[in-house]
């Protein structure tokens, strides 16, 4: 709020999955922080043993791709989940195209 009041050009990177690691809701964070977001680390997070692990958003619950609708459409998006498969070029291209669609 202080940055807006003083018109400081401060923005933030929104990491979609990290909110779960600290026990917070990514959807709630997006509602409050979206106006300040200038970059998005795209990943889903799923429980894994007693922690979470990063996974592709299209291989997880629908909430993850829906979360992108609550963040600025013009913010650049970076892949922040493991890319796996026989043809990594094709896998990378697939996810780059997926992130462009939303």
C-alpha positions in Angstrom: 0.0 0.0 0.0 2.8 2.4 0.9 4.4 1.9 -2.6 1.1 2.9 -4.3 0.7 5.9 -2.0 4.2 7.1 -2.8 3.9 6.0 -6.4 7.0 3.8 -6.1 7.6 1.5 -9.1 7.8 -1.6 -7.0 6.4 -4.8 -8.4 6.7 -8.5 -7.5 7.1 -12.0 -8.8 4.2 -14.2 -8.0 5.2 -17.8 -7.5 2.0 -19.8 -7.8 3.0 -22.9 -5.8 5.1 -21.4 -3.0 2.1 -20.3 -1.1 1.3 -23.8 -0.1 4.8 -24.4 1.3 4.1 -21.7 3.9 0.5 -22.7 4.6 -1.2 -19.9 2.7 -3.8 -19.9 -0.1 -2.5 -19.0 -3.6 -5.9 -17.8 -4.6 -6.1 -15.4 -1.6 -2.6 -14.1 -2.3 -3.6 -13.5 -6.0 -6.7 -11.5 -4.9 -4.6 -9.2 -2.8 -1.4 -9.0 -4.8 -2.4 -9.1 -8.4 -2.2 -5.4 -9.0 1.5 -5.5 -8.0 2.5 -8.6 -10.0 4.9 -8.1 -12.9 6.2 -11.7 -13.4 4.7 -15.1 -12.7 6.5 -18.3 -11.8 4.1 -20.9 -13.1 3.8 -24.2 -11.3 1.4 -26.3 -9.4 2.2 -27.8 -6.0 1.0 -31.2 -4.8 1.6 -33.0 -1.5 4.6 -35.2 -1.6 5.4 -37.1 1.6 5.2 -34.4 4.3 6.0 -31.5 2.0 5.0 -30.3 -1.5 6.6 -30.7 -4.9 6.4 -28.7 -8.1 4.4 -30.2 -11.0 3.1 -28.9 -14.3 -0.2 -27.1 -13.8 -2.0 -29.1 -16.4 -1.2 -32.3 -14.6 -2.6 -31.1 -11.3 -5.9 -29.9 -9.9 -7.9 -27.4 -12.0 -7.2 -24.6 -9.5 -3.7 -24.0 -10.9 -4.6 -23.0 -14.4 -7.6 -21.1 -13.0 -5.3 -19.2 -10.8 -3.7 -17.6 -13.9 -7.0 -16.0 -14.6 -6.6 -14.0 -11.4 -3.2 -12.7 -12.3 -2.2 -10.0 -14.8 -2.5 -11.4 -18.4 0.3 -9.2 -19.6 2.8 -10.4 -16.9 5.5 -12.6 -18.4 5.3 -16.2 -17.3 8.2 -18.5 -16.5 8.1 -22.3 -16.3 9.1 -23.3 -12.8 8.4 -27.1 -12.7 10.5 -30.0 -13.9 10.3 -30.7 -17.6 10.5 -34.4 -18.3 10.1 -36.6 -21.4 11.9 -38.2 -24.3 11.8 -35.0 -26.4 12.6 -32.1 -24.1 12.3 -29.6 -27.0 8.8 -30.7 -27.7 7.9 -30.8 -24.0 9.3 -27.3 -23.6 7.4 -26.0 -26.7 4.2 -27.5 -25.4 4.4 -25.7 -22.1 5.5 -22.4 -23.6 2.4 -22.6 -25.9 0.2 -23.5 -22.9 1.4 -20.5 -21.0 0.8 -18.2 -24.0 -2.8 -19.4 -24.3 -4.1 -18.3 -20.9 
